[in-house]
Amino acid sequence: MQTETSDMNTTAIVLAGGRGVRLGGSDPKQFREIDGKEMLRHSVERLLTHPRIRDVILVVPEDRLSRTLVMMDGFSRERIRVVAGKDTRQGSSRAGLAAVVAGRTHVLIHDAARPWIDSALVDRILDALKRADAVAPAIAVSDTLVQLDPEGKVADFPNRSIYKRIQTPQGFRLNVIREAHERARRDNGVLVTDDAGLVHHYSLARIALVEGDVRNIKVTFREDLEAF
């Protein structure tokens, strides 16, 4: 379905509900500071300052709601909302989608653990949403891949040229991604690793790919904090 830019009213949902235990430390990783700011604040700022995004919904652990509201002082309360996440990423996405206000047509769903999001990447996704109902940024696989058997032994070396690494933010027509999550809720037990995978699982839209950004890494380990 083709959409004119003027017809798009886009909300960005930032998922910050995880615990990030692999990074170490007592705080969830999205609350760790990078260059003097919490990781999630980097993502929120970059999305809120983008001229084509109307507002941001921040999904955080329930026990971090008050702290996050204080952290977001200085942002317009009309343009940012903080809601409690769930035990799974999928549940947190659904909670964010439930908070989207009436009149919005599209959403971007982004992991707070990717704090170095670039405005040009957002533009590529939003441009692609004029022609597609689901969009994901992708980058080439540069490392050799290995496939393991059930015992953890090397079974094969797949051709890496037919694989891509998917990033966030991922963009969707709002009614499409809501339908995907509603079907998963009814099916109780369908879990995928991200929102594009859920849309694909139910064949609700063909996932359009745009060029990702190698700097848009997902902070998982302590070494990632030194990347840039």
Disulfide bonds with the S-S distance in Angstrom:
none
